[in-house]
Amino acid sequence: MSEALLDVEHVTMRFGGLFAVNDLSFSARPQEITAVIGPNGAGKTTLFNCITGFYKPQVGRITLNHPSGPLLLERLDDYTITRKAGVARTFQNIRLFARMSVLENLIVAQHTRLMAASAFSLAGLLGLSRYAQAEAQAVERARHWLDKVGLTAFADEEAGSLPYGHQRRLEIARAMCTGPVLLCLDEPAAGLNPRESAELNRLLLDIRAENGIGLLLIEHDMSVVMEISDHIVVLDYGRKIAEGAPTAIKADPAVIRAYLGEPDEEEAG
Amino acid sequence: MEYFLQQLINGLTLGAIYGLVALGYTMVYGVLGMINFAHGTIYMVGAFISLITFLAATTVLGTSVPLALVLTLFAAMGLTALWGWSVERVAYRPLRAAPRLAPLISAIGVSIVLQNFVAQAQGARAKPLPPVFRGGVTLMDSGDFVVSLSWMQMVIMALTLGLMAAFTWVITRTALGRAQRACEQDMKMASLLGIDVDRVISTTFVIGAGLAGVAGMMVTLYYGVIDFYIGFLAGIKAFTAAVLGGIGSLPGAMLGGLLIGLIEAFWSAYFSIEYKDVATFSILVAVLVFRPTGLLGQPDVEKI
């Protein structure tokens, strides 16, 4: 078993009296797909918001074991979580730059590298070749991901005009263009039809195999979760109620209870 | 006809100046959704920096006029940009998370502070500058009326066109421009892609103030008289230009600026000069009644 990529330790996030996430600990390993599942309101998205810096958890620690050394995510500013730690994220409700072209959406995700190469645009203003080179590389990388998600034909369309399924795939491509070590996907299969959802499975497995990064996945669609996850964490009311391989989770009585509800005592008796 | 042509030239010159100031309003609105009411005052500061630099260069250093102009251009752009940066850093950034009204009030405060600072430091009386270069080319001479395009007007239009071209290139083609457009649409998402949003906002203020500085220099050289209060009306008019063109839209700001300049010039020429501001703002109201998002603005369609 390799070292964990992401270590979540005793994380608690409280809103007033509500414990959205309560003393949660788990790890995600590199080159694995870790799924976080649970009924609505179980704290899955709150957990994502803690990992990507939207919220600072009141208790606990989130460590990302970056190739260049461990980083405490809750101590980083929002944009450095992507820049330094290499955490990328997609959203349940798609957040593309709707009025930019598909290609531009992918190039803007490579901003950090471009700015460094362009000496904060000064070199770009002066037309230095180093900047032109970096720009060409950015376009190439963008084209690579367009090809991967099958959107090459739409490169110059406005992102907001794409059909829903395409937008989902574009958002994943954009996240990958930041060059992440951990990709967090918030319900990537929501609103997809079975064919699109099968394509998504292939894409995610492909990303895992080719890029060697870790994937963290929130998902309701069990066909996606059971088919591609290596490891599943089940949340209910902010607490972890089970953790393990897909087959074990399917048979876990606590999980079945959380999803189907407790059998009525009187009826049972 | 000759009279019309002359007013067209005058109106376009004035419009170019308004347009440059309007860009600053529209850029800041685009990124922060906030009206930077101190922007007109920044333009006034630019005018004073230009006046001081130009006089210092020509009298103290004794440089030739063209060299003094180049120096003034860089000083006006650079120092005014620095003012813009400081204002954002001191008065707006600490209020980023505050309700929307707070930075608005802070902006009005900054504007009053700057106005009074300049009035105290430079004196409240109007400051004249002798005409830098006279003359121009005669375009048409019908005997009783001469249509001329002065050198100054040519400089203003050429400089404005050059700045617009450079600016459009930065916004559409560079990493900085892309980041700016990304922040305009979704700041939180931009930061999740590794974009330093605070830096993008600073740059926006720096660019906007730099353009206003150039506009301040132009107005100083063109009219030859400035005082600490010129920022107020020019600011309101440039803001109007931004709204007329569609606030948030960069070509809109330029178009709005030109339109306001033309309306003023033609109204003064054919109707009455006293009522030129009344006319300008009446047309603004009329346009907004029929096109609430301005001429080139995008309608904000809310998805339900």
Interface residues (C-beta under 8 A of the other chain):
Chain A: T52 F54 D78 Y79 T80 I81 T82 R83 A88 R89 F91 R95 F97 A98 R99 M100 E104 I107 V108 A109 H111 T112 L114 M115 S118 F120 S121 G124 L125 E135 R174 T178
Chain B: V170 R173 T174 A175 L176 R178 A179 R181 A182 Q185 D186 K188 M189 A190 S191 L192 L193 G194 I195 D196 V197 Q298
